[in-house]
């Protein structure tokens, strides 16, 4: 798969108006990061059991150091729905349905829990460099720019979906060099 240039733009603004203010003023900032990436993959999971816990390992030595999704040792696969295979040493597929290459650098990670979720979703980073996120029952999203080299079998996110019907969407961008 050929991904040439990706530009990620993260913006948060608020317009402030009030008594004595003659115009609206923007508060916030914009963070634009341009990186070349040659790895892009994503997946969506839907919880089917109160103990659906999945590990996203970014560099799994059991799968030729490629990214994998596996059931966490404390979780179960019962009724879990995912558009990627969740199994030991099963390599995540890219948009062209080919095995994702070995990630030398994680450029960006996007997590989204839709507002229609009725329970929380917790995503625990096994390395401080990839972050930990918790979403409430009202959903939310987060875009991380770790620009980090994953460590084999160590750099991962543990994703806990504990309310049946909850959905989590994930997109990862990275480099092979």
Secondary structure by P-SEA (a helix, b strand, c coil): ccccbbbbbbbbbbbbbcccccbbbbcbbbbbbbbbbcccccbbbbbccccbbbbbcccccccccccccccccccccccccccccccccbbbbccccccccccccccbbbbbbcccccbbbbbbbcccccbbbbbccccbbbbbccccccccccbbbbbbbccccbbbbbbbbbbcc
